[in-house]
Amino acid sequence: MPKLTLDVLTDVVTLGIVESVSGESPSRSRFTNGAAQRSIRALRLKHDLELNLAGAALVLELIDELETAHARLRVLEKLYR
């Protein structure tokens, strides 16, 4: 499993997988715990599915959209019961 190094973190920020709270360069930035978890999730996807980091970013984006759609569906199901 690859480690979250400064180079990897720079790539993760560049690809838009996470955003820094402070908006500075990755070496001086601050990140939320959620950003750290999302970065690790991207690295796991990269490793497990043998993707490049851009591919992992796309998978994460699709997962986000799917989770949003499921949440909306749950709301609609409650409305129409």
N, C-alpha and C positions, 0 to 999 in steps of 0.2 A: 504494500500500500504506500503510495507516494505521500510525502510529508508536505505540509503547508508551509513552504519556504517563502521568502520575500519575493523571489522571482515568480513563483506560482501565484502568490497573492496579487502581484502586479497584473498578471494575465487575467485573473479572476475579476479584478476591478475593470480592466480594459474591456473585457467581454460583456460587462454589465451584469455579471452573475450576482455581485454584491456592490453596494455603494458604501463609501466611508461616511461616517457621521460628520467628520471635520472637513471633508472635501480636499484634503491635502494629498500629497504623494503617498503611496501605500506605506512607505517606510516611516512616515510621520503621522499617518492617519489613525483614527480611532474607529472601531467597528463594534456593532452590537453583538450580543451572543447569538442572535439569529443569523447574522452575517457569517459568523464563524461556523455555525452548524451547516448553513447553506454551502459554504466553501468546501467543507468536508464531504457533504453529500455529492457535490460536483466531482470531487476527486474519487469518491467511491464509484460513481457512474463511469468515470473515465477509465478507471482500473478494471472494474467488473465487466463492463461491456466493450472494453478495448476501443473506446472513443478518443478523439482528441478533445481538448477542453471546449472548443466551439460546439462540438456535438453534444457534450454534457450540458452546456448552457441551453441548447435547444431542447433537450429532454426536460430540463428543469422548467423551462418556460411552458412546455406542453403539460407537465404535471400541474403547474400553477393554474393553467386554464381549466384543466379537468377538475381540480379541487373547487374552483370558483363555480363551475357549472353544477357540480354536485351540491354545493351549498345553496345555490339558487333553486335547484330542484327540490331540496328539502323544504325550503320556504314555501314553494308552490304546493307541495304535497300537504303541508299543514293548512294552507288556505282552503283547499278543496276537499278536506275530509269532513 
